Amino acid sequence: MDLTPKQGNKMPKKLPHHLQYAEFAFAATATSEELHTLCRLTTRIDVKKGSVLMHQGAFGNEVLLLVHGQLVVEKNGELIASIAPGAVVGERAVILNEPRDATVRAAYDSTILAMSRSEFNTLLAECPSIARNILEEALTRAG
C-alpha cells in the first residue's frame, strides 16, 4: 500500500510555533524576533471550562493572552464582558500595580499564554510593537 501523498494532495505544513500568534491583534505588527521572544516568555496552559483565572480584588501578578476558547469577565458577580481569542487579560492590574477589577473565568475549555509580572515587563521592553498593541488596547478599554 502506497501512503505517499499524490500530486496535488500535499499535506498542509504546520506553522512554526511562533508564527501561530501573528494573526492576533496584540502581535499583528510583530517581527519574527518579537514572536520568538513572546514564545520564550510565555507558558502555554490549557484550562477547563469554569476555571477561575483571576479573582476580583486579588493582587495582579500575571498577564494572560487568550489563544483558543472564550473567557468571561464578571464584576461584583455580574457578567460584564466576553473575551475572544487574541485578547490580553490582566495587564492593567500588573501595569498599575493595582488589585484586579474583575474576576475572569473560562467559559469553555480554553488555551492561554501566561506571563509573570517580570516576563510581561521583559516583553514590554524587548518587543516594542507588541507592547504598543497591548498598551493601546488597555487604554481603549480604560476609556
Secondary structure, 3 states (H helix, E strand, C coil): CCCCCCCCCCCCCCCCHHHHHCCCHHHCCCCHHHHHHHHHHCEEEEECCCCEEECCCCECCEEEEEEECCEEEEECCEEEEEECCCCEECHHHHHHCCECCCEEEECCCEEEEEEEHHHHHHHHHHCHHHHHHHHHHHHHHHC
